[in-house]
């Protein structure tokens, strides 16, 4: 699946991946997708927690060695799930 936005945070330590994801999400409309790729040891866990708290949906997770690529759908507007 193609993403509406790509964010590469390989080599960046948390919390920078979270900050970059939050910036990307602000540029997208509800329902659009962002693919984020990182390799910090707590990257996947941190992104999943952020999505859970913000209401975004993790659609795909691809692990290749230490690198994790996640496709996320931006949460719908309140009342539209």
N, CA, C and O of each residue as an XYZ file, in Angstrom:
324
protein
N       0.843     -1.176      0.000
C       0.000      0.000      0.000
C       0.894      1.248      0.000
O       1.852      1.323      0.769
N       0.589      2.198     -0.838
C       1.374      3.427     -0.869
C       0.875      4.381      0.213
O      -0.295      4.357      0.596
N       1.778      5.211      0.688
C       1.452      6.168      1.739
C       1.334      7.566      1.153
O       1.954      7.884      0.138
N       0.533      8.390      1.802
C       0.408      9.786      1.383
C       1.633     10.591      1.775
O       1.928     11.619      1.164
N       2.349     10.127      2.795
C       3.547     10.830      3.262
C       4.545      9.802      3.760
O       4.151      8.796      4.349
N       5.829     10.036      3.534
C       6.901      9.148      4.000
C       7.779      9.910      4.986
O       8.136     11.063      4.742
N       8.127      9.267      6.097
C       9.002      9.879      7.092
C      10.101      8.873      7.411
O       9.821      7.750      7.828
N      11.359      9.283      7.211
C      12.508      8.423      7.490
C      13.243      8.973      8.710
O      13.816     10.062      8.667
N      13.216      8.205      9.795
C      13.889      8.624     11.022
C      14.977      7.615     11.416
O      15.333      7.503     12.589
N      15.493      6.891     10.430
C      16.571      5.940     10.680
C      17.772      6.718     11.226
O      18.184      7.731     10.661
N      18.314      6.226     12.326
C      19.465      6.872     12.940
C      19.104      7.925     13.978
O      19.986      8.475     14.638
N      17.812      8.208     14.126
C      17.374      9.193     15.117
C      16.819      8.468     16.335
O      16.072      7.497     16.212
N      17.197      8.955     17.510
C      16.755      8.337     18.756
C      15.467      8.978     19.248
O      15.203     10.156     19.009
N      14.677      8.175     19.938
C      13.448      8.697     20.546
C      13.837      9.763     21.574
O      14.790      9.580     22.331
N      13.103     10.868     21.598
C      11.763     11.080     21.105
C      11.676     11.699     19.705
O      10.577     12.022     19.255
N      12.794     11.871     19.011
C      12.745     12.523     17.692
C      11.799     11.835     16.706
O      11.087     12.543     15.993
N      11.743     10.500     16.619
C      10.776      9.880     15.713
C       9.327     10.258     16.041
O       8.509     10.430     15.138
N       9.018     10.385     17.318
C       7.664     10.768     17.722
C       7.351     12.200     17.295
O       6.244     12.500     16.850
N       8.333     13.068     17.438
C       8.168     14.469     17.040
C       7.964     14.561     15.530
O       7.091     15.292     15.062
N       8.766     13.824     14.775
C       8.647     13.845     13.311
C       7.302     13.278     12.852
O       6.696     13.793     11.913
N       6.837     12.216     13.518
C       5.533     11.653     13.166
C       4.424     12.658     13.465
O       3.512     12.836     12.657
N       4.496     13.304     14.604
C       3.475     14.299     14.963
C       3.443     15.439     13.946
O       2.365     15.912     13.582
N       4.604     15.882     13.487
C       4.672     16.936     12.461
C       4.017     16.461     11.166
O       3.258     17.201     10.540
N       4.311     15.234     10.773
C       3.749     14.692      9.521
C       2.233     14.573      9.614
O       1.521     14.914      8.670
N       1.743     14.094     10.746
C       0.302     13.903     10.926
C      -0.433     15.239     10.797
O      -1.534     15.292     10.250
N       0.170     16.310     11.296
C      -0.470     17.634     11.217
C      -0.652     18.115      9.787
O      -1.478     18.992      9.532
N       0.108     17.553      8.847
C      -0.001     17.969      7.439
C      -1.007     17.128      6.662
O      -1.284     17.412      5.496
N      -1.555     16.094      7.299
C      -2.442     15.154      6.621
C      -3.892     15.327      7.058
O      -4.182     15.843      8.138
N      -4.781     14.885      6.196
C      -6.214     14.883      6.487
C      -6.577     13.551      7.150
O      -5.892     12.549      6.950
N      -7.657     13.543      7.941
C      -8.111     12.274      8.525
C      -8.294     11.216      7.439
O      -8.852     11.489      6.376
N      -7.819     10.014      7.723
C      -7.928      8.914      6.777
C      -6.723      8.754      5.869
O      -6.536      7.691      5.276
N      -5.892      9.800      5.745
C      -4.677      9.669      4.941
C      -3.654      8.844      5.708
O      -3.817      8.594      6.903
N      -2.595      8.422      5.015
C      -1.611      7.540      5.630
C      -0.216      8.131      5.611
O       0.128      8.950      4.759
N       0.574      7.694      6.573
C       1.979      8.063      6.660
C       2.775      6.784      6.930
O       2.387      5.956      7.754
N       3.893      6.644      6.219
C       4.797      5.518      6.450
C       6.033      6.081      7.149
O       6.682      6.998      6.645
N       6.348      5.520      8.315
C       7.512      5.966      9.075
C       8.469      4.799      9.239
O       8.062      3.681      9.554
N       9.743      5.076      9.021
C      10.785      4.056      9.098
C      11.836      4.492     10.094
O      12.355      5.605     10.009
N      12.158      3.614     11.047
C      13.159      3.942     12.054
C      13.856      2.705     12.574
O      13.472      1.576     12.269
N      14.902      2.943     13.377
C      15.660      1.808     13.909
C      16.105      1.999     15.361
O      16.975      1.271     15.839
N      15.527      2.956     16.054
C      15.817      3.112     17.477
C      15.286      1.868     18.203
O      14.236      1.347     17.825
N      15.987      1.383     19.237
C      15.533      0.166     19.924
C      14.094      0.236     20.459
O      13.429     -0.795     20.552
N      13.607      1.429     20.810
C      12.236      1.539     21.314
C      11.298      2.194     20.299
O      10.202      2.628     20.651
N      11.732      2.263     19.044
C      10.949      2.922     17.991
C       9.542      2.340     17.852
O       8.556      3.066     17.975
N       9.447      1.031     17.596
C       8.144      0.415     17.339
C       7.215      0.579     18.535
O       6.063      0.984     18.381
N       7.706      0.271     19.702
C       6.906      0.381     20.928
C       6.407      1.821     21.133
O       5.253      2.031     21.509
N       7.263      2.792     20.891
C       6.893      4.197     21.074
C       5.848      4.648     20.063
O       4.913      5.366     20.417
N       5.998      4.234     18.808
C       5.051      4.624     17.766
C       3.684      3.988     18.033
O       2.657      4.650     17.887
N       3.666      2.721     18.419
C       2.399      2.043     18.725
C       1.687      2.766     19.864
O       0.479      2.989     19.792
N       2.409      3.129     20.898
C       1.805      3.822     22.038
C       1.267      5.194     21.633
O       0.169      5.571     22.041
N       2.026      5.936     20.841
C       1.561      7.245     20.365
C       0.279      7.098     19.555
O      -0.663      7.870     19.732
N       0.245      6.116     18.674
C      -0.946      5.896     17.836
C      -2.142      5.518     18.692
O      -3.252      5.997     18.460
N      -1.922      4.673     19.666
C      -3.018      4.257     20.546
C      -3.588      5.473     21.270
O      -4.805      5.644     21.338
N      -2.721      6.307     21.803
C      -3.169      7.484     22.551
C      -3.856      8.513     21.649
O      -4.811      9.165     22.070
N      -3.375      8.659     20.418
C      -3.914      9.681     19.509
C      -5.088      9.181     18.672
O      -5.784      9.978     18.042
N      -5.311      7.873     18.663
C      -6.419      7.317     17.888
C      -6.070      6.993     16.449
O      -6.960      6.745     15.637
N      -4.766      6.993     16.117
C      -4.343      6.602     14.777
C      -4.309      5.075     14.690
O      -4.226      4.391     15.710
N      -4.375      4.551     13.469
C      -4.412      3.106     13.271
C      -3.137      2.623     12.587
O      -2.777      3.113     11.517
N      -2.459      1.665     13.204
C      -1.292      1.042     12.582
C      -1.814     -0.015     11.613
O      -2.414     -1.006     12.028
N      -1.581      0.203     10.326
C      -2.091     -0.698      9.291
C      -1.117     -1.821      8.961
O      -1.528     -2.954      8.713
N       0.174     -1.504      8.960
C       1.202     -2.491      8.602
C       2.444     -2.236      9.432
O       2.754     -1.097      9.781
N       3.152     -3.315      9.744
C       4.455     -3.223     10.389
C       5.374     -4.205      9.682
O       5.067     -5.393      9.581
N       6.502     -3.704      9.194
C       7.470     -4.541      8.484
C       8.804     -4.411      9.209
O       9.341     -3.312      9.348
N       9.334     -5.546      9.671
C      10.617     -5.552     10.392
C      11.689     -6.183      9.511
O      11.520     -7.285      8.988
N      12.781     -5.466      9.362
C      13.942     -5.991      8.613
C      15.184     -5.721      9.438
O      15.755     -4.631      9.405
N      15.591     -6.749     10.186
C      16.701     -6.559     11.109
C      16.274     -5.587     12.199
O      15.235     -5.769     12.833
N      17.084     -4.550     12.412
C      16.744     -3.540     13.424
C      15.827     -2.455     12.885
O      15.318     -1.642     13.657
N      15.607     -2.425     11.586
C      14.785     -1.378     10.978
C      13.321     -1.805     10.930
O      12.989     -2.922     10.534
N      12.459     -0.883     11.343
C      11.016     -1.139     11.366
C      10.336     -0.073     10.520
O      10.631      1.116     10.640
N       9.423     -0.516      9.664
C       8.651      0.383      8.808
C       7.177      0.192      9.158
O       6.670     -0.930      9.145
N       6.489      1.302      9.473
C       5.093      1.210      9.901
C       4.227      2.129      9.045
O       4.582      3.279      8.786
N       3.088      1.601      8.613
C       2.116      2.384      7.865
C       0.981      2.727      8.822
O       0.405      1.845      9.459
N       0.667      4.014      8.916
C      -0.296      4.512      9.895
C      -1.375      5.316      9.195
O      -1.088      6.148      8.334
N      -2.623      5.059      9.576
C      -3.738      5.863      9.070
C      -4.076      6.910     10.123
O      -4.267      6.587     11.295
N      -4.147      8.176      9.691
C      -4.468      9.274     10.592
C      -5.905      9.104     11.068
O      -6.800      8.782     10.287
N      -6.105      9.323     12.351
C      -7.428      9.103     12.956
C      -8.499      9.924     12.266
O      -8.257     11.034     11.791
N      -9.683      9.350     12.225
C     -10.796     10.092     11.637
C     -11.192     11.245     12.552
O     -10.824     11.278     13.726
N     -11.926     12.162     12.011
C     -12.434     13.264     12.808
C     -13.361     12.701     13.877
O     -13.955     11.641     13.678
N     -13.498     13.393     15.013
C     -14.383     12.892     16.074
C     -15.781     12.591     15.519
O     -16.350     13.372     14.756
N     -16.308     11.445     15.925
C     -17.640     11.052     15.485
C     -17.678     10.321     14.154
O     -18.750      9.906     13.711
N     -16.506     10.150     13.495
C     -16.452      9.469     12.187
C     -15.468      8.315     12.258
O     -14.325      8.467     11.827
N     -15.860      7.192     12.774
C     -14.968      6.032     12.851
C     -15.356      4.989     11.872
O     -14.714      3.942     11.798
